[in-house]
Amino acid sequence: MTHILLQFYIIERGNQREKDRERANARGGAKGKNKDDGLTPEQRRERDGKALQEKAAKKAEKAAGSGDAGGDHLP
């Protein structure tokens, strides 16, 4: 009995992935997968490296700023 139910379940749910992909493409296509930005891989690495450096600098600046304020509150 469970074998028959299992087969029915597999047949019924078999094309769910395809339906989900169709819905996702209809909603907005491949948003994050578009690498046609006109840059070579080398230029893209340079751009991304700069962005990461700026992000790290902001994070370090924020950490340094919050570290100074915490020392005054000790009894």
Buried (B, 14 or more C-beta within 10 A) or exposed (E): EEEEEEEEEEEEEEEEEEEEEEEEEEEEEEEEEEEEEEEEEEEEEEEEEEEEEEEEEEEEEEEEEEEEEEEEEEE
